[in-house]
Amino acid sequence: MNISLEGKIALVTGGATGIGRSIVKSLAEAGAQVLFTSRSKDSIQAILKKDLRNDKKHKGYNIDVSKEKNVKTLYCKIKKDYGGVDILVNNVGHTLGIANPFSEIENWKKVFDLNFFTAVNLVNYFIKDMKKKNWGRIINITSVAGMEVSGPSTYNSSKAALTAYSKSVGRALALQKKNIVMTAVAPGIVITKNGHWNKLIKKNPKHVKKYLNERVPLGRFGTMDETTGIIVFLASDYASFFHGSIIHADGGHSRHYMSDTYL
């Protein structure tokens, strides 16, 4: 199978660091013209220079897409310059360090705004042009935390919402616009350069080893390349039967279908 995204325009949010950076690079290598967002100008310049080799067809936007007004601004810029996008990857997400399950409602709203409503807002804007062209791919990056307890309650709940949204809206699109496919990828623990687990390896290696042994059957972290391959596939014509699919890339981490953990 030779997957080519030539002629497609992709937008990746949170695309300058972590998994997002790998997604940007992978989509570009598959031939897509890649637009991406980041709150860091330095990170944008680094990926444009190192990963995208200063290819002028790719572009980074220094913008915070968790702000509703910024999404409108971003959409208008892209609409004017490119006429819209063919592929939307909603990758922005974080715990925001809010771990208390009984935290005040404002903290819950902050986490949901970032991990859930940002994606909904982006879809509502960019799907307009996909519908006009009668083709599109929307890939939401959720988490194993969206299917089971794996992290703070606020984060789990917001990712569960994004997972349910991907399934239900993906099904609605199958009924309404069959050439627009919404899916979700739920990574397990993936090692990234400046990510949570990379920091924890240095801070508490015993905890990391225990977690891998007890929670991940494969016994190791996933790599970014092991996660992004499926995203390139889902962005392509080959994903035309995947409406509402939730793909887990977690080394067997998630347990929601494991009979031995039922009781």
TORDRENRO-574182 format. One record per residue: x, y, z of N, C-alpha, C in turn; residue number from 1. Coordinates in pm, whole numbers. Example, Ala and Ser with C-alpha at 12.3 -4.5 7.8 and 13.67 -1.06 7.14 Angstrom:
BEGIN
> n_east,n_north,n_up,ca_east,ca_north,ca_up,c_east,c_north,c_up,n
> 1319,-569,780,1230,-450,780,1320,-330,780,1
> 1285,-225,708,1367,-106,714,1290,3,787,2
END
This chain:
BEGIN
> n_east,n_north,n_up,ca_east,ca_north,ca_up,c_east,c_north,c_up,n
> 84,-119,0,0,0,0,88,125,0,1
> 67,209,-99,143,333,-109,49,449,-79,2
> 63,509,37,-26,618,77,35,751,35,3
> -37,822,-49,6,955,-92,-101,1057,-55,4
> -58,1164,6,-147,1274,41,-119,1397,-45,5
> -59,1376,-161,-30,1485,-253,-160,1558,-289,6
> -152,1689,-287,-267,1770,-323,-361,1798,-206,7
> -333,1740,-90,-417,1761,28,-354,1865,121,8
> -439,1943,183,-394,2042,282,-438,1995,420,9
> -344,1986,512,-372,1936,647,-345,2045,750,10
> -429,2048,852,-407,2136,967,-391,2051,1092,11
> -282,2072,1164,-255,1999,1288,-244,2100,1402,12
> -330,2088,1502,-319,2178,1617,-218,2121,1717,13
> -148,2211,1785,-43,2166,1877,62,2086,1802,14
> 101,2136,1685,184,2058,1595,333,2080,1602,15
> 382,2151,1701,525,2182,1704,603,2104,1810,16
> 534,2031,1895,602,1953,1999,533,1817,2015,17
> 603,1723,2080,545,1594,2115,491,1517,1996,18
> 379,1448,2018,317,1369,1912,278,1459,1795,19
> 233,1581,1825,193,1673,1720,303,1698,1620,20
> 424,1713,1669,537,1738,1579,560,1619,1487,21
> 549,1500,1541,566,1380,1461,455,1366,1357,22
> 333,1406,1395,221,1402,1301,247,1496,1184,23
> 292,1617,1213,324,1715,1109,428,1659,1012,24
> 533,1604,1068,641,1550,984,591,1434,899,25
> 513,1345,957,463,1227,885,369,1265,772,26
> 279,1361,798,186,1405,693,261,1473,580,27
> 363,1551,615,444,1618,512,520,1516,428,28
> 574,1415,493,648,1310,421,557,1233,326,29
> 427,1227,361,331,1158,274,282,1248,161,30
> 330,1372,157,300,1460,45,202,1571,73,31
> 145,1576,193,47,1680,224,115,1815,245,32
> 42,1920,217,83,2055,255,34,2076,397,33
> 125,2099,490,89,2097,631,92,2236,693,34
> -20,2270,756,-32,2389,838,-42,2341,982,35
> 19,2413,1075,12,2366,1214,14,2486,1308,36
> -37,2463,1428,-43,2570,1527,45,2538,1647,37
> 90,2643,1713,167,2630,1836,164,2764,1909,38
> 176,2759,2039,186,2883,2117,330,2932,2126,39
> 423,2854,2071,566,2889,2081,624,2921,1944,40
> 669,3045,1927,733,3085,1801,861,3007,1777,41
> 937,2984,1884,1063,2911,1870,1039,2768,1822,42
> 936,2704,1876,905,2566,1835,861,2561,1689,43
> 786,2661,1647,743,2668,1507,864,2678,1415,44
> 955,2767,1449,1074,2784,1365,1160,2658,1362,45
> 1166,2589,1475,1247,2467,1483,1193,2359,1391,46
> 1062,2339,1391,1005,2233,1307,1010,2271,1159,47
> 989,2400,1129,998,2443,990,1139,2422,934,48
> 1238,2451,1016,1377,2440,971,1427,2296,971,49
> 1404,2225,1081,1463,2092,1095,1381,1983,1028,50
> 1250,1980,1055,1167,1870,1008,1108,1894,869,51
> 1079,2019,838,1014,2050,710,1109,2116,612,52
> 1236,2126,650,1345,2170,562,1316,2304,493,53
> 1249,2392,567,1217,2526,517,1137,2525,386,54
> 1064,2418,364,978,2411,246,866,2514,263,55
> 860,2608,173,770,2722,186,622,2686,177,56
> 591,2565,130,449,2529,119,386,2499,255,57
> 471,2469,356,422,2442,491,423,2571,573,58
> 336,2578,672,329,2702,750,287,2675,894,59
> 350,2749,987,313,2741,1128,244,2868,1172,60
> 143,2853,1257,67,2968,1309,89,2978,1460,61
> 142,3091,1502,163,3116,1645,32,3166,1706,62
> -48,3070,1754,-182,3104,1801,-229,3001,1904,63
> -309,3045,1998,-366,2958,2101,-508,2921,2060,64
> -526,2800,2008,-656,2760,1955,-757,2724,2064,65
> -714,2725,2190,-811,2700,2297,-900,2822,2321,66
> -862,2935,2263,-944,3057,2271,-1038,3059,2151,67
> -1167,3067,2178,-1267,3057,2072,-1248,3161,1962,68
> -1218,3284,2000,-1202,3390,1901,-1081,3365,1811,69
> -979,3298,1866,-859,3269,1787,-887,3166,1678,70
> -978,3073,1706,-1013,2972,1606,-1078,3039,1486,71
> -1164,3136,1512,-1227,3210,1402,-1122,3284,1320,72
> -1027,3346,1390,-920,3417,1321,-838,3322,1234,73
> -803,3207,1291,-725,3107,1217,-802,3059,1095,74
> -929,3029,1115,-1011,2980,1002,-1016,3082,890,75
> -1037,3206,924,-1047,3312,822,-916,3327,744,76
> -802,3317,814,-672,3327,747,-653,3211,650,77
> -683,3090,697,-663,2971,614,-762,2969,498,78
> -884,3010,525,-985,3017,419,-941,3113,309,79
> -888,3228,348,-843,3328,252,-724,3279,170,80
> -628,3216,237,-503,3177,171,-510,3043,99,81
> -591,2951,153,-590,2814,98,-729,2762,59,82
> -833,2834,96,-968,2788,64,-1021,2683,159,83
> -949,2659,268,-990,2558,366,-887,2448,375,84
> -920,2342,448,-830,2227,461,-904,2099,426,85
> -827,1998,388,-883,1866,358,-876,1774,479,86
> -774,1797,561,-746,1709,676,-731,1796,800,87
> -804,1762,904,-794,1833,1032,-755,1733,1140,88
> -643,1760,1205,-599,1675,1317,-606,1757,1445,89
> -701,1722,1531,-717,1790,1659,-628,1722,1763,90
> -510,1780,1781,-409,1719,1866,-389,1789,1999,91
> -433,1915,2010,-411,1992,2133,-473,1920,2254,92
> -398,1911,2362,-450,1850,2484,-348,1849,2596,93
> -397,1853,2720,-307,1853,2836,-390,1837,2963,94
> -325,1791,3071,-394,1782,3200,-404,1918,3268,95
> -317,2011,3227,-305,2144,3289,-265,2135,3436,96
> -218,2018,3476,-176,2000,3615,-290,1999,3715,97
> -411,1984,3666,-529,1985,3754,-565,1841,3788,98
> -528,1798,3908,-543,1657,3945,-652,1630,4049,99
> -697,1732,4117,-797,1714,4222,-934,1682,4162,100
> -991,1563,4189,-1121,1528,4131,-1235,1614,4185,101
> -1211,1684,4293,-1314,1771,4351,-1275,1918,4335,102
> -1197,1943,4232,-1155,2080,4202,-1276,2166,4166,103
> -1263,2296,4187,-1374,2387,4155,-1410,2378,4007,104
> -1533,2410,3976,-1586,2392,3842,-1508,2470,3737,105
> -1448,2582,3775,-1370,2660,3679,-1251,2582,3627,106
> -1190,2500,3715,-1079,2417,3670,-1126,2307,3575,107
> -1241,2249,3604,-1298,2150,3514,-1323,2211,3377,108
> -1375,2333,3378,-1405,2401,3251,-1277,2427,3171,109
> -1169,2462,3239,-1042,2486,3171,-995,2360,3098,110
> -1004,2246,3166,-959,2121,3106,-1050,2081,2989,111
> -1181,2097,3007,-1274,2063,2899,-1260,2160,2782,112
> -1239,2286,2810,-1220,2383,2701,-1101,2343,2614,113
> -992,2300,2676,-872,2264,2601,-888,2131,2528,114
> -929,2028,2602,-928,1892,2547,-1051,1854,2466,115
> -1161,1924,2487,-1284,1886,2418,-1341,1998,2330,116
> -1375,2111,2390,-1443,2216,2315,-1356,2280,2207,117
> -1225,2279,2225,-1136,2328,2120,-1154,2248,1992,118
> -1161,2116,2005,-1180,2029,1889,-1316,2052,1825,119
> -1420,2062,1908,-1555,2086,1856,-1561,2217,1778,120
> -1500,2320,1834,-1499,2451,1770,-1427,2447,1636,121
> -1313,2382,1631,-1237,2371,1507,-1316,2294,1401,122
> -1378,2185,1441,-1458,2107,1347,-1571,2192,1290,123
> -1640,2266,1377,-1754,2346,1332,-1715,2449,1226,124
> -1594,2500,1235,-1547,2596,1134,-1501,2525,1007,125
> -1411,2430,1021,-1343,2376,903,-1424,2272,826,126
> -1527,2218,887,-1608,2119,815,-1693,2185,706,127
> -1715,2314,718,-1796,2385,617,-1739,2366,477,128
> -1608,2383,464,-1543,2372,333,-1528,2227,291,129
> -1513,2136,388,-1511,1994,355,-1644,1952,293,130
> -1751,2003,347,-1884,1969,294,-1901,2022,152,131
> -1849,2140,125,-1859,2196,-10,-1780,2113,-110,132
> -1663,2064,-66,-1580,1981,-155,-1622,1835,-154,133
> -1707,1800,-57,-1753,1663,-40,-1637,1566,-17,134
> -1541,1610,62,-1430,1522,101,-1362,1583,223,135
> -1327,1498,317,-1254,1546,433,-1217,1435,527,136
> -1115,1460,607,-1074,1367,710,-1051,1447,839,137
> -1117,1405,946,-1102,1468,1077,-1053,1362,1174,138
> -938,1385,1233,-877,1287,1324,-857,1354,1459,139
> -925,1304,1559,-914,1359,1694,-817,1274,1775,140
> -717,1336,1834,-620,1264,1917,-673,1264,2060,141
> -726,1150,2099,-777,1134,2235,-673,1057,2316,142
> -712,960,2396,-617,891,2483,-682,765,2541,143
> -599,672,2586,-655,559,2660,-730,610,2782,144
> -694,729,2828,-762,790,2943,-908,821,2913,145
> -944,821,2785,-1082,844,2747,-1168,720,2756,146
> -1107,606,2786,-1180,480,2794,-1171,415,2932,147
> -1078,463,3015,-1058,403,3147,-982,502,3235,148
> -965,469,3361,-892,558,3453,-742,551,3422,149
> -688,660,3377,-545,668,3347,-504,814,3349,150
> -489,867,3471,-458,1008,3486,-563,1078,3570,151
> -557,1211,3578,-652,1286,3660,-795,1272,3609,152
> -891,1280,3701,-1032,1265,3665,-1077,1370,3564,153
> -1027,1491,3579,-1064,1598,3485,-1019,1564,3343,154
> -897,1515,3331,-842,1477,3201,-915,1357,3144,155
> -936,1254,3228,-1008,1134,3184,-1144,1171,3126,156
> -1215,1255,3198,-1351,1292,3158,-1353,1369,3027,157
> -1258,1460,3011,-1255,1540,2888,-1218,1454,2767,158
> -1127,1359,2787,-1091,1270,2677,-1202,1170,2647,159
> -1277,1131,2750,-1394,1045,2728,-1497,1119,2643,160
> -1514,1247,2670,-1607,1329,2591,-1561,1335,2446,161
> -1432,1354,2423,-1379,1362,2287,-1395,1228,2215,162
> -1376,1119,2288,-1393,987,2230,-1538,964,2188,163
> -1631,997,2277,-1773,980,2245,-1815,1071,2130,164
> -1763,1192,2130,-1791,1286,2020,-1744,1229,1887,165
> -1625,1174,1885,-1568,1119,1761,-1654,1005,1708,166
> -1701,921,1798,-1784,807,1758,-1920,853,1708,167
> -1986,940,1782,-2123,980,1747,-2127,1073,1626,168
> -2036,1171,1621,-2034,1262,1507,-1982,1189,1383,169
> -1888,1097,1404,-1841,1015,1293,-1954,937,1230,170
> -2042,884,1313,-2159,810,1263,-2255,904,1190,171
> -2275,1022,1245,-2364,1120,1181,-2312,1157,1042,172
> -2180,1172,1029,-2122,1204,899,-2141,1090,800,173
> -2137,967,849,-2159,852,761,-2299,857,701,174
> -2393,912,775,-2530,924,726,-2549,1045,635,175
> -2471,1151,660,-2493,1278,590,-2394,1303,476,176
> -2266,1286,506,-2159,1317,410,-2059,1202,409,177
> -2084,1105,325,-2011,978,332,-1862,990,299,178
> -1821,1099,234,-1680,1116,200,-1603,1199,302,179
> -1673,1238,410,-1605,1305,521,-1601,1206,638,180
> -1482,1170,677,-1464,1065,778,-1402,1123,904,181
> -1473,1106,1017,-1417,1145,1147,-1377,1020,1223,182
> -1255,1020,1273,-1204,909,1353,-1131,966,1474,183
> -1083,876,1559,-1001,918,1673,-889,817,1693,184
> -776,866,1735,-664,779,1773,-639,801,1922,185
> -634,689,1995,-616,694,2140,-481,634,2177,186
> -377,718,2185,-245,665,2221,-239,623,2368,187
> -152,528,2393,-118,494,2531,-3,583,2574,188
> 89,529,2651,202,610,2697,311,610,2590,189
> 325,724,2529,420,745,2420,531,837,2470,190
> 653,797,2447,766,876,2494,792,992,2397,191
> 797,1113,2450,828,1231,2371,941,1308,2438,192
> 1008,1391,2361,1131,1455,2406,1115,1529,2539,193
> 1017,1615,2551,999,1693,2674,867,1660,2743,194
> 818,1538,2719,689,1499,2773,694,1454,2918,195
> 576,1426,2972,559,1386,3112,643,1264,3146,196
> 637,1161,3063,705,1036,3096,857,1048,3087,197
> 904,1127,2994,1048,1148,2981,1103,1216,3106,198
> 1025,1310,3160,1066,1378,3283,1060,1283,3402,199
> 957,1198,3402,938,1107,3515,1045,998,3519,200
> 1098,959,3404,1206,860,3398,1325,909,3480,201
> 1354,1038,3469,1466,1095,3542,1433,1117,3689,202
> 1308,1152,3717,1268,1187,3852,1236,1064,3937,203
> 1168,965,3879,1123,848,3956,1124,723,3868,204
> 1242,674,3833,1252,559,3742,1186,431,3795,205
> 1184,414,3928,1121,295,3985,970,294,3958,206
> 908,409,3971,765,420,3943,737,390,3796,207
> 820,441,3707,802,419,3564,812,271,3531,208
> 913,205,3587,932,61,3562,812,-18,3614,209
> 763,16,3733,648,-51,3792,523,-32,3705,210
> 505,91,3658,388,122,3575,391,42,3445,211
> 505,38,3381,518,-37,3256,492,-186,3277,212
> 546,-240,3386,530,-383,3414,386,-420,3446,213
> 316,-331,3516,181,-363,3562,71,-321,3466,214
> 95,-217,3387,-14,-160,3306,0,-183,3155,215
> 124,-206,3109,145,-217,2965,198,-357,2932,216
> 114,-443,2873,158,-579,2842,286,-585,2759,217
> 303,-489,2670,424,-488,2587,548,-453,2669,218
> 528,-388,2784,637,-361,2876,727,-246,2840,219
> 683,-161,2749,766,-47,2709,679,69,2663,220
> 742,184,2645,674,299,2589,655,280,2439,221
> 555,349,2386,543,359,2242,628,474,2192,222
> 662,471,2065,736,580,2004,640,663,1919,223
> 681,782,1885,595,868,1805,569,808,1667,224
> 671,746,1608,655,685,1477,552,572,1480,225
> 543,503,1593,447,394,1604,303,445,1614,226
> 288,571,1645,155,631,1658,112,703,1531,227
> 206,766,1463,169,853,1352,137,779,1223,228
> 184,656,1209,155,580,1087,6,563,1065,229
> -67,532,1171,-211,513,1159,-280,645,1126,230
> -222,756,1170,-282,887,1141,-270,920,992,231
> -157,887,932,-140,906,788,-243,821,713,232
> -262,698,757,-362,612,694,-502,672,706,233
> -538,717,826,-672,772,848,-695,901,772,234
> -587,968,733,-597,1092,656,-614,1066,506,235
> -606,941,467,-604,907,325,-738,854,274,236
> -743,829,144,-862,770,82,-889,629,134,237
> -785,562,182,-801,425,230,-890,416,354,238
> -912,527,422,-992,527,545,-1141,548,520,239
> -1187,523,400,-1325,555,360,-1431,470,429,240
> -1392,366,504,-1489,281,575,-1469,289,727,241
> -1401,394,773,-1363,403,914,-1444,507,992,242
> -1560,546,944,-1641,649,1010,-1664,616,1159,243
> -1621,707,1246,-1644,690,1389,-1553,590,1457,244
> -1450,542,1387,-1360,442,1447,-1269,506,1551,245
> -1249,431,1660,-1156,474,1766,-1040,374,1765,246
> -923,420,1724,-807,332,1710,-715,348,1830,247
> -688,237,1899,-597,241,2013,-455,202,1970,248
> -361,286,2005,-219,257,1983,-154,261,2120,249
> -158,147,2190,-121,151,2332,-46,29,2384,250
> 0,-57,2295,75,-174,2341,-4,-266,2432,251
> -138,-267,2416,-223,-351,2500,-260,-288,2633,252
> -230,-158,2649,-250,-88,2776,-397,-87,2819,253
> -486,-48,2729,-627,-33,2766,-689,-168,2801,254
> -777,-167,2903,-830,-291,2957,-981,-307,2942,255
> -1046,-220,2870,-1192,-220,2872,-1256,-340,2806,256
> -1179,-422,2732,-1235,-544,2675,-1164,-670,2727,257
> -1091,-657,2836,-1014,-771,2888,-1097,-848,2990,258
> -1126,-973,2959,-1213,-1054,3045,-1153,-1076,3183,259
> -1020,-1082,3192,-958,-1112,3321,-965,-997,3419,260
> -1006,-878,3370,-1018,-764,3461,-1165,-727,3485,261
> -1255,-813,3437,-1399,-779,3449,-1446,-782,3593,262
> -1402,-880,3670,-1448,-894,3809,-1351,-828,3905,263
END
